[in-house]
Amino acid sequence: MSTSDMYTGGDYRKNNPTWDVEDAPWKADLIFSLMEKHNLRPATVCDVGCGCGEILFQLKKKLPASTRLTEYEISPRAVELCKERENERLSFSLVNFCDEHGTSCDMILLIDLIEHLEDYYKFLRHVKPRSHYKILHIPLEMFVLAVLHPQFHRGQRKKVGHLHFFSRDMALQVLRDLGYDVLDSSYTAGYALPREYGLKDKLLKIPRALLCPVAPDFTVRVFSGYPLPVLVKS
């Protein structure tokens, strides 16, 4: 079975019924903050692997009315949710973006995507010429506690389809190896999002919150909990 069957079939939605819609306003704020910080005003924005489509739906509220937004997704079940958000500025396509030859835009969003892809090197090479700017959001799941307790990685693979696990250094090196110019990256406190947490995650909040302000790299390498938004230029 191809790993894409998890998304084109019903397994992913069964394990993740909300498609993380509750995190979308937070992610949209991160994206908009990067755009504002670097004075980026793209006329066209594409979200590749958009899931339920809520991120661009939220981001649309912050962008000029002239900005055209397009979502790409391979899961028919996700697009059912996307269609509820479609309007004159926001459109959705049930298609693999890599199969859309000649399609380009000013900015591409790759939000929590590359960890799902069998060959993310090939994918990042393919999309490189398709936009001048890209914003990625990468979970940092290669950390000390995960290595000591390998059931974490097995669980992420089974529940959310993560095939690859990154540290900050590894993620940025991959982008640089492929010729991307990394303009910005910073840790964000994903662990603090309002959601239901088990006892272990509740306990991990303590060192994550206390240590990160004084030793951010050490904290993320040991305890994680901080995904990495990255702005690149190609």
C-alpha positions as CSV (number, residue, x, y, z in Angstrom):
1,M,0.0,0.0,0.0
2,S,1.3,3.5,-0.9
3,T,1.7,5.9,1.9
4,S,-0.6,8.3,0.0
5,D,-3.4,5.8,0.6
6,M,-3.6,7.0,4.1
7,Y,-4.8,10.4,2.8
8,T,-6.8,9.3,-0.2
9,G,-8.5,6.6,1.8
10,G,-10.2,7.2,5.1
11,D,-7.4,6.3,7.6
12,Y,-6.1,9.8,8.2
13,R,-9.5,11.4,8.8
14,K,-10.4,8.4,11.0
15,N,-7.4,9.1,13.3
16,N,-7.6,12.9,12.9
17,P,-11.3,13.8,12.5
18,T,-10.9,17.6,12.9
19,W,-7.9,17.7,10.5
20,D,-6.3,20.0,13.1
21,V,-8.7,22.8,12.2
22,E,-8.3,24.1,15.8
23,D,-4.6,24.9,15.2
24,A,-5.3,26.9,12.0
25,P,-5.8,30.4,13.5
26,W,-2.4,30.0,15.3
27,K,-0.6,28.9,12.2
28,A,-2.2,31.7,10.1
29,D,-1.0,34.2,12.6
30,L,2.6,32.8,12.3
31,I,2.5,33.0,8.6
32,F,1.1,36.5,8.6
33,S,3.7,37.6,11.1
34,L,6.5,36.4,8.9
35,M,5.0,38.2,5.9
36,E,4.7,41.4,7.9
37,K,8.2,41.1,9.3
38,H,9.7,40.8,5.8
39,N,7.3,43.2,4.2
40,L,5.9,40.6,1.8
41,R,2.8,41.4,-0.2
42,P,2.2,38.4,-2.5
43,A,-0.6,38.7,-5.0
44,T,-1.1,35.0,-5.2
45,V,-0.7,32.4,-2.4
46,C,-0.9,28.6,-2.7
47,D,-1.2,26.2,0.2
48,V,0.1,22.7,-0.9
49,G,-1.3,19.9,1.2
50,C,-3.9,22.1,2.8
51,G,-5.9,19.6,4.7
52,C,-9.3,21.0,5.6
53,G,-8.3,24.4,4.1
54,E,-8.7,26.4,7.3
55,I,-5.3,28.0,7.3
56,L,-5.8,30.0,4.2
57,F,-9.4,30.7,5.2
58,Q,-8.0,32.3,8.4
59,L,-5.2,34.0,6.5
60,K,-7.6,35.5,4.0
61,K,-9.0,37.7,6.7
62,K,-5.6,39.4,7.2
63,L,-4.7,39.9,3.5
64,P,-5.8,42.5,1.0
65,A,-9.0,41.7,-0.9
66,S,-7.0,41.5,-4.1
67,T,-4.9,38.5,-2.9
68,R,-5.8,35.3,-4.7
69,L,-5.6,32.1,-2.7
70,T,-5.5,28.5,-3.9
71,E,-5.4,25.3,-1.9
72,Y,-4.1,21.9,-3.2
73,E,-4.9,18.6,-1.6
74,I,-4.9,14.9,-2.6
75,S,-7.5,13.7,-0.1
76,P,-11.1,13.7,-1.3
77,R,-12.2,13.7,2.3
78,A,-10.2,16.8,3.2
79,V,-11.6,18.6,0.1
80,E,-15.1,17.9,1.3
81,L,-14.2,20.2,4.2
82,C,-12.4,22.6,1.9
83,K,-15.4,23.2,-0.2
84,E,-17.3,24.6,2.8
85,R,-14.7,27.4,2.9
86,E,-14.5,28.2,-0.8
87,N,-15.5,31.6,-2.1
88,E,-14.6,34.1,-4.8
89,R,-11.1,34.7,-3.3
90,L,-10.3,31.1,-2.1
91,S,-10.4,28.1,-4.4
92,F,-9.5,24.4,-3.9
93,S,-8.1,21.7,-6.2
94,L,-8.2,18.0,-5.6
95,V,-4.9,17.4,-7.3
96,N,-1.3,16.7,-6.6
97,F,0.5,20.1,-7.0
98,C,3.4,18.4,-8.6
99,D,1.1,17.2,-11.4
100,E,0.1,20.8,-12.1
101,H,2.6,21.7,-14.8
102,G,3.2,25.4,-15.3
103,T,1.4,26.4,-12.2
104,S,3.2,29.1,-10.2
105,C,2.4,31.8,-7.6
106,D,4.1,34.5,-5.6
107,M,4.2,32.4,-2.3
108,I,3.8,28.7,-1.5
109,L,2.9,27.5,1.9
110,L,4.2,24.0,3.0
111,I,2.6,23.7,6.4
112,D,3.4,20.5,8.3
113,L,3.9,18.7,4.9
114,I,7.4,17.5,4.2
115,E,7.5,15.1,7.1
116,H,4.6,13.2,5.3
117,L,6.4,12.8,1.9
118,E,8.3,9.7,0.9
119,D,10.8,11.7,-1.1
120,Y,10.7,15.3,0.3
121,Y,14.0,16.1,-1.5
122,K,12.4,15.4,-4.9
123,F,9.3,17.4,-3.9
124,L,11.3,20.4,-2.7
125,R,13.3,20.4,-5.9
126,H,10.1,20.3,-7.9
127,V,8.4,23.2,-6.2
128,K,11.5,25.4,-6.0
129,P,10.9,27.3,-9.3
130,R,7.2,27.5,-8.7
131,S,7.3,30.5,-6.4
132,H,9.9,33.1,-5.2
133,Y,9.0,32.7,-1.5
134,K,7.9,29.8,0.5
135,I,6.9,29.4,4.2
136,L,7.3,26.0,5.8
137,H,6.1,24.8,9.2
138,I,8.1,21.8,10.4
139,P,7.5,19.8,13.5
140,L,10.8,19.1,15.4
141,E,10.4,15.5,16.4
142,M,14.0,14.3,16.5
143,F,14.8,15.1,20.2
144,V,16.4,13.3,23.1
145,L,13.2,12.0,24.8
146,A,11.8,10.7,21.5
147,V,15.0,8.7,20.9
148,L,14.9,7.3,24.4
149,H,11.3,6.3,24.0
150,P,10.9,5.1,20.4
151,Q,7.2,4.5,20.8
152,F,6.8,8.3,20.2
153,H,8.0,8.0,16.6
154,R,6.0,4.8,16.0
155,G,2.9,6.6,17.2
156,Q,3.5,9.6,15.0
157,R,4.0,7.4,12.0
158,K,0.8,5.4,12.6
159,K,-1.5,8.2,13.7
160,V,-0.5,11.2,11.6
161,G,1.6,9.6,8.9
162,H,5.0,11.2,9.7
163,L,7.7,9.3,7.7
164,H,10.6,11.7,8.6
165,F,11.6,13.3,11.8
166,F,13.6,16.6,11.9
167,S,15.8,18.6,14.3
168,R,16.2,22.3,13.6
169,D,19.7,21.9,12.2
170,M,18.7,19.0,9.9
171,A,15.6,20.8,8.6
172,L,17.6,24.0,7.7
173,Q,20.5,22.1,6.3
174,V,18.2,20.2,3.9
175,L,16.8,23.5,2.6
176,R,20.3,25.0,2.2
177,D,21.5,21.8,0.4
178,L,18.7,22.3,-2.1
179,G,19.7,25.9,-2.8
180,Y,17.1,27.7,-0.8
181,D,18.0,30.9,0.9
182,V,16.8,30.7,4.5
183,L,15.6,34.2,5.4
184,D,14.0,33.5,8.8
185,S,13.4,30.7,11.3
186,S,12.3,30.6,14.9
187,Y,10.9,28.3,17.5
188,T,7.2,28.6,18.3
189,A,5.5,27.2,21.4
190,G,3.3,24.6,19.8
191,Y,3.1,22.7,23.1
192,A,1.1,25.5,24.6
193,L,-1.8,25.3,22.1
194,P,-5.2,24.7,23.9
195,R,-6.0,21.0,23.5
196,E,-6.4,17.8,25.5
197,Y,-3.1,16.6,26.8
198,G,-2.1,13.4,28.6
199,L,-0.1,13.4,31.8
200,K,3.3,13.2,30.1
201,D,2.6,16.2,27.9
202,K,1.3,18.2,30.9
203,L,4.5,17.5,32.8
204,L,6.7,18.3,29.8
205,K,5.1,21.8,29.7
206,I,7.1,22.7,32.8
207,P,10.7,22.3,31.5
208,R,9.6,23.6,28.1
209,A,8.2,26.8,29.5
210,L,11.0,27.4,32.1
211,L,14.1,26.5,30.1
212,C,13.3,27.8,26.6
213,P,13.7,31.5,27.5
214,V,17.3,30.9,28.7
215,A,18.4,27.9,26.7
216,P,16.2,27.5,23.6
217,D,18.3,25.1,21.6
218,F,19.0,22.8,24.5
219,T,15.3,22.8,25.4
220,V,14.1,21.9,22.0
221,R,16.8,19.2,21.5
222,V,15.8,17.5,24.7
223,F,12.1,18.2,25.2
224,S,10.9,19.5,21.8
225,G,7.4,21.1,21.8
226,Y,8.5,23.9,19.5
227,P,7.8,23.5,15.8
228,L,9.8,25.6,13.3
229,P,8.3,28.1,10.9
230,V,10.8,28.9,8.1
231,L,10.7,31.6,5.4
232,V,12.9,30.7,2.3
233,K,13.6,32.4,-1.0
234,S,14.4,30.5,-4.2
